[in-house]
Amino acid sequence: MESDYDELDRRLVHALQIDGRAPFSAIAEVLGVSDRTIARRYARLRSAGAVRVLGGIDTTSLGAVLWSLRVRCAPAASLPVAEALARRPDTSWVSLSSGGTQITCVVRSESRVDSEALLLAKLPRTPRVEGVTAHPLLHAFYGGPDSLVGKLGSLDEEEIARLRPPPVPCRSGRIRLGSGDRRLLARLAVDGRAGLEELASATGWSPTTVRRRMTELRAHGLLYLDLDVDWRMFGAHARTLLWLAVAPAHLEEAGQALAGHPEIAFAAATTGPTNLYASVVCADQQELYRYLTTRVAALPAVTHLETAPVIRTVKQAANRA
């Protein structure tokens, strides 16, 4: 519950959102506490599942496609199917909604064969699966390296500036992944704060090579640092999925406006009968109602809105590359 966390916990998580690999000594200096206190707090929060720093992987830079998936099941089948989807390395944000009869998730597909195997063969033939819809995510307005913690956190501008790491120059062009890269990304996807020696052991590289390769992967936009967070820490208890139909001429405007809302954790343009998909985090149902009738109601050219409260999140970020 929210009362299990205090202001130092929230400030620490905000610091990790700014730089997930910042040394505890640097975070401690900014937050005005000892290194030991920060290390102890992070260990407690991580062991409780309240926060994890993960290496996020934007595989769209390698030509992969992200699909927004909705699976309709018989009530007794929804949890087992959701858990099976959560075990796949290519899924994230596996959730139960609509009274527990609908599963939503994001699926990463690196080839047409992968897409066809899951969407045309495996899922439709799964017992008690009653329907599947899948639409590619065309453009992300908010999400990935942009975390909701940045909107909810309590650090001031000076503290944020002191913690912000030097920018990594962007590099254009495709980047090829070798077996060492995949081992590196797989380890970071489990623990984004894994030390250089540990990463060197996992890859067979030297710590210097690990540091250099991580910088290259970040420069190409493939690797970023992400957080899995218990949103109750920030007073948010209700996650809701939104599907909006927006006139095409206003899709970019509506998506950018949605991305700026403090309640929005993720927003993207998709194909399908609704072309804007979002994840909303609110304190409670009353706050959700106010959000829908004010900020969402003010979006331009919205012709249809569907909402689905999430009743259980089975999996958040993907856990390996």
C-alpha positions, 0 to 999 in steps of 0.5 A: 500500500501507499503507506508502506513507502515514504518520501525518500522511497519516492525520491530514490525512484525518481532519481533512478528514473533519471539515471538508472545506473547512477552510483548510490553515492551520487544519488545519496549526495543529491538526496542528502543521506548516506550511501548506505541508506540509499543502498539499503532502501534500494535493496528493500524496494527491489526485494519487495518488487516495488522497483526494478531497473531494467535494460529496455530494448527498442527492437523496432530499431532492428526492424521488429514490429510491436503488436497490441494484442487483445485476446478474449477468453472464457473466464476460467481460461483467461489466467492460464492463457495470460500466464502462458503469454507472460512466460514468452520472452517477446511479451510485455504488459500482460494484463487482465481486464473486462471482468477477467475475460480479456487479456491485453499485451504487447508482443514483439515480432522480429519476423513475419514468421514469428507473427504468423506463428503466434497470431495465426496458429498458436493463439487461435487454436488455444482451447477456450480462446474465443477471439484475437485482435492484433494491431501494430503500434505505428508510433509511440507518443509516450513510453519506453524511456519516457517513464510516468515516474518523471511526471509523478516524482518529487525531485526539483529541477536542480536535483534533476540536473545534478543527476542527469547523465551526459547525453549520448550522441545519437548515431544513425544507421542499423546496428547488428547484434552478435551473440555477446550483445544478446547476452549483454541485453539479456542480463541487463533486461533482468537487472539494469544495474548489473555491474561491469564485472558481472556483465563482462562475465556474462558476455566474455568481454572485458569491462572496458568493452562492455562499457563501450558497447553499452554506449554504442547500443544506447547511441543507436537507440536500441538500449535504454533504462526502464523501471518497473514500479509499484505505482501505489508508491505514488498514490496511483491505484487504478490502471485503465486502458484506453482505445480512442478513434481520432480523425486522421488529420488530428491523430498527431495533435491528439497523440501529442496532447495525450502524451503530456497528460500527467496520468498517461504512462503509455500512448501510441498510434495503432492500426485498426478501428481505433487508432490511439491506444493509451495506458492511464494511471489514476489514484482511484475511479473518481479521479479516472472519471474526472480525467475522462470528462476533462482532459480526454474530453478536450482532445480534438476530433475523438469520435469513439472511446473505449475503456477497460480497467485493469484488474490484474497485471501479470507481467510488466516489462519484458524480462529478457532479450 
